[in-house]
Amino acid sequence: METTSGKSESTDTSEMLGPNPKAARVENEREKEHGDENEDLGLSSLSGFGGFTDVEMLRCDVQKKVAFIQAKMSGRTGDAVVILEKPAFTDGGVKRLLSSSTEWKFRMRNDIYRQYDGYPQRDDNLVQTTVIYPASDELLAKFGSDETNLVAESPHLYQTVTRRFIEQKAQSLQWVYNILDHKAEVERIVFEDPHPETGFILLPDLKWDQKTTDNLYLLGICHLRGITCLRDLTDQHLPLLKNMLKKGRAAIGDRYHVLPRQVKVYVHYQPSYYHFHVHYVHIKLDDKGGVVGRAHLLEDVIDNIDRISSSYYQVRTLVYSLRNKEQLWKMMEEAEGVNTTSD
């Protein structure tokens, strides 16, 4: 396995909050590894954070205005992850900010440049907050700062290590099935094709405020079970992939008036949960989940399978990054004896 290593300073917000919250939604992040998946634990009525203790910053992305925090909750065992994110400005919000309702404090002036601190009213000072509880050690590692390694995953490495990891993680998908079975988040569904083999559910990613179309981010979750990731796709899945590409963009256009050419559609590898899903993101959104290596455009996926080989994703080497603390990296290191500081 070929790797390179470097310090990770960026934030992957593409899956940190998925229709889970990656799913971080998250991205990802509604995946629960303890307890009843349908148990609310009283968190729906949470009205404040006075009961949080042992608060520790895991990571802060200054550019994205996102903070990842580890904390304990009064009266509960185990750790929680709290994700704090400042939403994007809206036209209405900007008009309210630049009015007498905002208090401004002068800081400095240099020639034509003047700087102020603004103190908006409550409605314009929102912090979007996601609470993930209970948070496993793997989730804590995912949201923390860590060294990042570039992995060249050969078909052999996938068969001997990655597939075993996926089989372990594929057991924690009850929250996905709750959505597909209309047991949860029904009110958030934007579009559904109920066909058992080519159908899917389309719903907004939790980190999108559903107001600013330039930040548009939705997820399409297929009804067909058993497809864990990109590696499983063959020509028998082409009808599904083409359907998700065409109908997903059409539904977004009908609902949000965004043209098909303005919507990037891609698949993650590695994904943050192992039931096949597709990301629909506005072309203007600077999402780090869409970086080369992790994001595979759905048009390219379809073309590679259709024109090159049905087994394209079973036989090629896939390159992506993993952090030192991630379980998959540790399993690869144990199997291959990889030095995490190798060039």
PEZI-V88381 format. One record per backbone hydrogen bond with DSSP energy under -1.0 kcal/mol. CO is the residue of the C=O (numbers start at 1). NH is the residue of the N-H. If there is no record, write none. Layout:
co:nh
CO:NH
CO:NH
This chain:
co:nh
2:152
4:150
6:148
11:13
22:27
23:18
24:17
25:20
26:16
26:22
36:39
40:43
43:46
49:52
51:74
53:72
56:70
59:68
61:65
61:66
65:86
66:61
67:84
68:58
68:59
69:82
70:56
71:80
72:53
73:76
79:135
80:71
81:132
82:69
83:130
84:67
85:128
90:94
91:95
92:96
93:97
94:98
97:99
99:102
103:119
105:117
108:115
110:113
113:110
115:107
115:108
117:105
119:103
121:124
122:125
128:85
130:83
132:81
136:140
137:141
138:142
139:143
146:8
147:324
148:6
149:322
151:320
153:318
154:158
155:159
156:160
157:161
157:162
158:163
161:165
162:166
163:167
164:168
165:169
166:170
169:172
173:177
174:178
175:179
176:180
177:181
178:183
178:184
179:182
185:188
186:189
191:202
195:199
199:223
200:193
201:221
202:190
202:191
203:219
205:208
212:215
213:216
216:282
217:205
218:280
219:203
220:278
221:201
227:276
229:232
230:233
234:237
235:238
237:241
238:242
239:243
240:244
241:245
242:246
243:247
244:248
245:249
246:250
247:251
248:252
249:253
250:254
251:255
252:256
253:257
259:262
260:263
262:283
264:281
265:298
266:279
267:296
276:222
278:220
279:266
280:218
281:264
282:285
285:287
287:290
288:291
291:294
291:295
294:269
296:267
297:301
298:302
299:303
300:304
301:305
302:306
303:307
304:309
309:312
311:314
311:315
312:316
318:153
320:151
322:149
323:326
326:330
327:331
328:332
329:333
330:334
331:335
332:336
333:337
339:342
